């Protein structure tokens, strides 16, 4: 009998697959060792999920330990899901077949967190077996294999939409700054702990900030670093699959900036700059020292004004919480004073989620009429950003109707005027995007509440401006 030791953080199903491979078998050949209470998870396209996880009852755990040739305590230390209890497993112990090993399928992310594809070269070095896939639990900041210069991809993503089912990693050998950022993250995480903040919360907020910039960067003329990195991780060019590669390559490409932003937001001096910029109250100026310094810390001195005027995002929420804490004021409804609290709508969409949307659009009949397929990504990002900015401006007006009449009137009129201008801009861009997407002009004009001739003139004027 061969001895197959588990790898730290490995999924139980990954270990079962390696045990089968050690005997020259397919993983499915070992399924008969347990009685299964459900079916293996699949993607919406019916492909098998790489992030599948297995939960075992006590008898089932003994069976796995015997197959591996190691003790149950060894498996319990390495496999995060090994001792996971499930009510369905407990209920089955008294049912038919009681006394035999029971097992349940689960999606790994619902058991113990994000799941990634492991580095095959590292797995071969540790196990002595080449060509075996390893799947392990790993947060985003643990996706860099520094030894082999690889970014390890999410295991929950269905890569079939891009025809690259076998893709497990992105090559970072020409991007040493990404590997260096992984080493820097250790120091950032220690500073977070020292500040009394869970490092994962800091990373999530920084990632949300940078992911928002990533969407906006399509219309940043001065952004040169990210397109170059994306070109490299795509193997020399994204070509006609730009949107697919922007989804798959995002986390690797922006990782250095995520670490830099996390480091900056933990810096008390940066919080002080946000407070000074506000003068004790919002809104913040577009030329404020905080955003200017943040741009410099991510290697983009020109980014400050763009970041400062991007209202409604996770960065402005962080600044707002810092300012409210300094002045001892409560936030508006739905807002906390915890700077590290990330609202659900601010959380960055995962690679798997974006690929699901992309796959549906490509497969749906008449997908050319679907909004994401018909409207360029940069235009969609601009519309979204403008609406969010208007929302943030309006939220700032809550509770302002106190104080001298002139001050209240000035703040209300300026805030409402700015919000109205932003909404009008978003309205016009949406109407033009709809018309340019091929929707009949008369229908767009009806929805926009304007004559078709006026919309036609607006469209012509926009084309002249672009030209």
VOGU-3710 file (C-alpha; in Angstrom, 3 decimals, decimal comma):
1> xxxxxxxxxx> 0,000/0,000/0,000  1,259/3,447/-0,912  1,417/6,246/1,624  -0,140/9,474/0,315  0,213/12,385/2,737  -2,122/15,374/2,515  -0,840/18,850/1,654  -1,611/21,743/3,983  -4,928/23,370/3,116  -5,770/20,786/0,469
11> xxxxxxxxxx> -9,391/19,914/-0,224  -10,453/16,399/0,705  -11,526/15,696/-2,873  -8,118/16,802/-4,139  -6,472/14,293/-1,803  -8,807/11,507/-2,955  -7,842/12,316/-6,530  -4,140/12,078/-5,694  -4,653/8,750/-3,919  -6,369/7,367/-7,017
21> xxxxxxxxxx> -3,619/8,709/-9,283  -0,964/7,043/-7,119  -2,573/3,689/-7,985  -2,968/4,647/-11,637  -6,726/5,125/-11,317  -9,176/7,876/-12,096  -10,570/9,614/-9,006  -14,015/8,268/-9,848  -12,744/4,729/-9,240  -12,636/5,422/-5,489
31> xxxxxxxxxx> -16,155/6,822/-5,188  -17,469/3,371/-4,348  -15,570/3,469/-1,047  -18,332/5,664/0,387  -22,105/5,948/0,205  -22,999/9,330/-1,270  -25,917/11,458/-0,183  -25,957/13,770/-3,223  -24,392/14,452/-6,616  -21,056/16,044/-7,430
41> xxxxxxxxxx> -21,277/19,841/-7,988  -21,248/21,061/-11,570  -21,039/24,419/-13,316  -24,117/25,805/-15,001  -22,664/24,511/-18,251  -22,698/21,030/-16,635  -18,926/20,755/-16,405  -17,512/19,281/-13,196  -16,317/21,841/-10,658  -12,659/21,772/-9,645
51> xxxxxxxxxx> -13,553/23,270/-6,261  -15,726/20,307/-5,251  -15,319/19,309/-1,612  -16,182/16,128/0,288  -17,548/15,870/3,827  -17,191/12,510/5,576  -18,793/10,895/8,595  -16,515/9,211/11,214  -16,538/5,884/9,382  -15,829/7,625/6,091
61> xxxxxxxxxx> -12,863/9,411/7,638  -11,385/6,102/8,777  -11,808/4,769/5,242  -9,878/7,726/3,814  -7,122/7,380/6,421  -6,698/3,713/5,462  -6,556/4,560/1,756  -3,881/7,217/2,406  -1,887/5,084/4,832  -1,744/7,913/7,383
71> xxxxxxxxxx> -3,431/8,597/10,708  -6,673/10,506/11,031  -4,881/13,133/13,129  -2,579/13,857/10,169  -5,577/14,343/7,885  -7,319/16,541/10,466  -4,328/18,900/10,658  -4,008/19,314/6,886  -7,554/19,078/5,537  -9,758/21,985/6,576
81> xxxxxxxxxx> -12,965/20,086/5,776  -11,937/16,756/7,308  -13,672/17,249/10,643  -16,543/19,318/9,266  -19,869/18,186/10,715  -23,022/18,247/8,618  -26,557/17,533/9,872  -27,272/15,372/6,846  -24,361/13,108/7,701  -25,522/12,804/11,292
91> xxxxxxxxxx> -29,065/11,976/10,174  -27,805/9,263/7,818  -26,028/7,374/10,587  -29,366/5,905/11,692  -30,652/5,272/8,162  -30,208/2,393/5,723  -26,604/1,339/5,394  -25,687/2,714/8,797  -22,163/1,709/9,770  -20,662/2,189/6,301
101> xxxxxxxxxx> -18,736/5,291/5,284  -20,998/8,192/4,300  -20,060/11,195/2,200  -21,577/14,429/0,929  -20,523/16,674/-1,898  -20,171/20,391/-1,229  -18,719/23,426/-2,984  -15,412/24,258/-1,340  -16,075/27,983/-1,010  -19,138/27,232/1,124
111> xxxxxxxxxx> -17,107/25,077/3,501  -13,830/26,786/4,369  -13,337/29,797/2,107  -11,862/30,579/-1,319  -10,363/27,672/-3,243  -7,470/27,891/-5,703  -5,671/25,552/-8,050  -2,319/24,587/-6,553  1,065/24,946/-8,187  1,721/21,713/-10,055
121> xxxxxxxxxx> 5,497/22,094/-9,832  5,369/22,568/-6,057  3,039/19,577/-5,740  5,392/17,409/-7,801  8,351/18,471/-5,650  6,534/17,658/-2,406  4,847/14,427/-3,474  7,301/13,006/-5,981  4,472/12,616/-8,493  4,267/14,829/-11,591
131> xxxxxxxxxx> 1,134/15,810/-13,450  -1,303/15,584/-10,528  -3,689/18,485/-9,925  -3,845/19,861/-6,388  -6,679/22,070/-5,169  -6,320/23,952/-1,899  -7,956/26,648/0,188  -6,150/29,944/-0,337  -7,199/33,588/0,009  -6,260/36,024/-2,752
141> xxxxxxxxxx> -3,065/37,146/-1,045  -1,732/33,569/-1,159  -2,130/33,097/-4,906  1,501/33,829/-5,828  3,948/30,939/-6,073  7,201/32,858/-5,609  9,360/29,794/-6,287  7,990/29,229/-9,792  6,617/32,688/-10,675  2,972/31,703/-11,001
151> xxxxxxxxxx> -0,377/33,243/-10,135  -2,720/30,436/-9,070  -6,239/30,805/-10,449  -9,567/30,456/-8,659  -10,766/26,853/-8,648  -14,456/27,841/-8,703  -14,262/29,482/-12,144  -15,566/27,833/-15,304  -12,871/28,598/-17,866  -14,719/26,870/-20,687
161> xxxxxxxxxx> -16,188/30,238/-21,770  -12,725/31,076/-23,077  -11,966/27,561/-24,301  -9,159/27,194/-21,749  -10,407/24,498/-19,373  -6,850/23,348/-18,619  -5,529/26,764/-17,580  -4,400/26,588/-13,928  -2,046/29,559/-13,517  -0,748/32,779/-15,041
171> xxxxxxxxxx> 2,959/33,188/-15,739  4,540/35,899/-13,567  8,171/35,331/-14,503  8,301/38,672/-16,336  6,419/40,471/-13,551  8,741/40,451/-10,525  6,745/43,277/-8,931  3,804/40,901/-8,407  6,025/38,377/-6,617  7,602/41,187/-4,580
181> xxxxxxxxxx> 4,131/42,380/-3,545  3,418/38,931/-2,115  6,476/39,290/0,124  5,456/42,828/1,154  1,983/41,653/2,128  3,419/39,821/5,139  4,537/43,122/6,659  1,204/44,772/5,832  -0,677/41,914/7,515  1,450/42,283/10,659
191> xxxxxxxxxx> 0,702/46,016/10,771  -2,997/45,258/10,437  -2,854/42,895/13,411  -0,950/45,536/15,360  -3,721/48,025/14,573  -6,359/45,593/15,807  -7,749/44,823/12,345  -8,121/41,395/10,759  -5,760/41,383/7,727  -8,402/39,831/5,495
201> xxxxxxxxxx> -10,696/42,833/6,019  -7,907/45,234/5,066  -7,122/43,232/1,945  -10,797/43,005/0,945  -11,231/46,775/1,188  -8,028/47,518/-0,720  -8,975/44,981/-3,376  -12,413/46,576/-3,768  -10,806/50,010/-4,202  -8,345/48,820/-6,835
211> xxxxxxxxxx> -10,894/46,605/-8,630  -13,051/49,713/-9,049  -10,073/51,546/-10,522  -9,514/48,566/-12,823  -12,969/49,032/-14,342  -12,467/52,775/-14,712  -8,961/52,422/-16,152  -10,360/51,576/-19,588  -10,809/55,312/-20,134  -7,669/56,481/-18,298
221> xxxxxxxxxx> -5,350/57,716/-21,024  -2,383/57,865/-18,651  -2,679/54,252/-17,451  0,140/52,263/-19,050  1,210/49,721/-16,423  -1,881/47,528/-16,242  -2,292/47,049/-20,030  1,366/46,024/-20,216  1,010/43,519/-17,366  -2,177/42,109/-18,855
231> xxxxxxxxxx> -0,368/41,680/-22,164  2,283/39,592/-20,397  -0,023/37,351/-18,333  -2,073/36,710/-21,477  1,015/35,184/-23,041  1,896/38,109/-25,259  -1,488/39,553/-26,132  -5,157/39,284/-25,261  -6,147/39,745/-28,909  -9,840/39,346/-29,546
241> xxxxxxxxxx> -10,387/37,909/-26,038  -9,697/41,178/-24,207  -12,781/41,025/-21,998  -12,077/37,392/-21,052  -8,470/38,185/-20,193  -9,461/41,296/-18,242  -11,598/39,037/-16,047  -9,067/36,215/-15,655  -5,986/38,426/-15,332  -7,367/41,167/-13,073
251> xxxxxxxxxx> -6,315/39,871/-9,666  -2,764/39,099/-10,759  -2,321/42,369/-12,650  -3,545/44,639/-9,849  -2,004/42,736/-6,916  0,918/45,173/-6,349  -1,501/48,106/-6,186  -3,823/46,228/-3,808  -0,944/45,676/-1,369  0,144/49,321/-1,732
261> xxxxxxxxxx> -3,385/50,607/-1,035  -3,746/48,293/1,975  -0,457/49,617/3,328  -1,569/53,217/2,757  -4,958/52,817/4,439  -3,255/51,388/7,551  -0,958/54,413/7,768  -2,184/56,871/10,450  -0,569/59,697/8,474  -2,907/58,969/5,549
271> xxxxxxxxxx> -5,952/59,078/7,822  -4,727/62,430/9,097  -4,473/63,735/5,511  -8,098/62,715/4,853  -9,185/64,567/7,992  -7,233/67,692/7,092  -8,573/67,649/3,525  -12,137/67,512/4,778  -11,787/70,461/7,084  -13,824/68,360/9,483
281> xxxxxxxxxx> -16,652/67,767/7,023  -17,178/66,414/3,514  -17,096/66,738/0,521  -13,396/66,315/-0,069  -11,586/68,528/-2,562  -10,455/67,065/-5,888  -6,925/68,366/-5,247  -6,708/67,060/-1,679  -3,464/65,820/-0,207  -4,873/62,386/0,727
291> xxxxxxxxxx> -5,778/61,253/-2,792  -2,716/62,929/-4,264  -0,478/61,020/-1,841  -2,391/57,781/-2,448  -1,798/58,152/-6,187  1,904/58,592/-5,538  2,017/55,492/-3,341  0,612/53,358/-6,169  3,019/54,897/-8,682  0,437/57,120/-10,399
301> xxxxxxxxxx> 0,898/60,793/-9,485  -1,967/61,715/-11,841  -4,495/59,475/-10,079  -5,322/61,793/-7,167  -8,061/63,947/-8,765  -9,694/60,883/-10,352  -9,810/59,024/-7,045  -11,090/62,078/-5,149  -14,022/62,654/-7,482  -15,068/58,995/-7,666
311> xxxxxxxxxx> -17,890/59,295/-5,162  -19,952/56,334/-4,028  -17,108/53,812/-3,896  -15,272/51,934/-1,122  -12,492/54,531/-0,900  -14,831/57,439/-0,197  -16,712/55,239/2,295  -13,427/54,589/4,113  -12,612/58,302/4,148  -16,117/59,143/5,359
321> xxxxxxxxxx> -15,835/56,684/8,248  -12,417/58,072/9,227  -13,766/61,614/9,226  -16,867/60,698/11,232  -14,728/58,936/13,818  -12,507/61,998/14,155  -15,425/64,351/14,713  -17,392/61,876/16,842  -20,433/61,824/14,590  -22,630/58,943/13,523
331> xxxxxxxxxx> -23,065/57,978/9,901  -26,213/58,143/7,766  -28,527/55,090/7,695  -26,749/52,067/6,270  -23,289/53,458/7,045  -21,133/52,424/9,971  -18,156/54,168/11,518  -15,931/51,141/11,021  -13,510/52,185/8,242  -12,904/48,540/7,320
341> xxxxxxxxxx> -16,545/47,625/6,860  -17,066/46,802/3,183  -20,616/47,258/1,948  -21,949/44,410/-0,136  -22,379/46,567/-3,235  -18,711/47,588/-2,983  -17,363/44,031/-2,904  -15,448/43,189/-6,059  -17,069/40,571/-8,277  -15,105/37,333/-8,390
351> xxxxxxxxxx> -13,550/35,903/-11,523  -16,070/33,054/-11,454  -19,015/35,449/-11,241  -17,810/37,555/-14,141  -17,122/34,514/-16,301  -20,632/33,195/-15,641  -22,119/36,431/-16,951  -19,789/36,439/-19,949  -20,603/32,818/-20,759  -24,351/33,414/-20,632
361> xxxxxxxxxx> -24,068/36,366/-22,965  -22,013/34,447/-25,485  -24,406/31,491/-25,504  -27,721/33,365/-25,395  -29,623/33,708/-28,690  -29,333/37,227/-30,045  -26,577/38,045/-27,589  -25,606/41,030/-29,732  -28,611/42,826/-28,282  -27,556/42,139/-24,695
371> xxxxxxxxxx> -26,312/45,227/-22,889  -22,879/43,959/-21,833  -22,222/42,541/-25,286  -23,456/45,625/-27,150  -22,047/48,437/-24,984  -18,246/48,725/-24,596  -16,901/47,999/-21,128  -15,420/51,479/-20,745  -18,795/53,070/-21,495  -20,573/50,836/-18,990
381> xxxxxxxxxx> -17,970/51,665/-16,361  -18,397/55,395/-16,971  -22,179/55,187/-16,617  -21,893/53,163/-13,426  -19,313/55,528/-11,938  -21,416/58,600/-12,747  -24,539/57,127/-11,145  -22,565/56,127/-8,051  -21,110/59,636/-7,796  -24,603/61,150/-7,904
391> xxxxxxxxxx> -25,752/58,702/-5,231  -22,855/59,658/-2,963  -23,561/63,368/-3,444  -27,201/62,891/-2,468  -26,268/60,831/0,595  -24,117/63,714/1,796  -27,219/65,923/1,945  -28,930/63,784/4,587  -29,349/65,694/7,809  -27,997/69,000/6,470
401> xxxxxxxxxx> -31,163/71,005/7,129  -29,874/72,394/10,394  -27,926/75,560/11,026  -28,012/79,052/9,500  -30,459/79,363/6,602  -27,840/80,659/4,181  -25,432/77,804/4,942  -28,157/75,168/4,576  -29,443/76,671/1,321  -25,941/76,916/-0,110
411> xxxxxxxxxx> -25,104/73,270/0,679  -28,450/71,978/-0,576  -28,450/73,919/-3,816  -24,849/73,129/-4,649  -25,226/69,468/-3,753  -28,500/69,042/-5,604  -27,173/70,927/-8,610  -24,072/68,745/-8,771  -26,151/65,565/-8,396  -28,597/66,709/-11,087
421> xxxxxxxxxx> -25,714/67,413/-13,475  -24,240/63,961/-12,844  -27,583/62,225/-13,388  -28,180/64,210/-16,572  -24,741/63,158/-17,808  -25,502/59,492/-16,999  -28,924/59,795/-18,671  -27,411/61,152/-21,878  -24,652/58,557/-22,013  -27,165/55,762/-21,419
431> xxxxxxxxxx> -29,439/57,030/-24,190  -26,524/57,273/-26,602  -25,223/53,824/-25,611  -28,674/52,342/-26,175  -28,986/53,951/-29,591  -25,470/52,889/-30,579  -26,199/49,310/-29,480  -28,727/48,884/-32,280  -31,968/49,467/-30,377  -34,420/51,365/-32,660
441> xxxxxxxxxx> -34,069/55,107/-32,168  -37,802/55,549/-31,672  -37,853/53,099/-28,756  -34,892/54,767/-27,051  -36,468/58,191/-27,525  -39,735/56,971/-25,994  -37,965/55,546/-22,939  -35,909/58,724/-22,572  -38,993/60,929/-22,840  -37,674/63,020/-25,712
451> xxxxxxxxxx> -38,490/63,438/-29,430  -36,664/61,067/-31,758  -35,319/64,040/-33,689  -33,742/65,498/-30,554  -32,119/62,170/-29,765  -30,838/61,944/-33,333  -29,289/65,425/-33,007  -27,724/64,482/-29,645  -26,265/61,325/-31,187  -24,841/63,262/-34,124
461> xxxxxxx> -23,309/65,865/-31,797  -21,714/63,123/-29,728  -20,185/61,511/-32,808  -18,760/64,879/-33,872  -17,216/65,351/-30,420  -15,670/61,873/-30,541  -14,379/62,494/-34,011
//
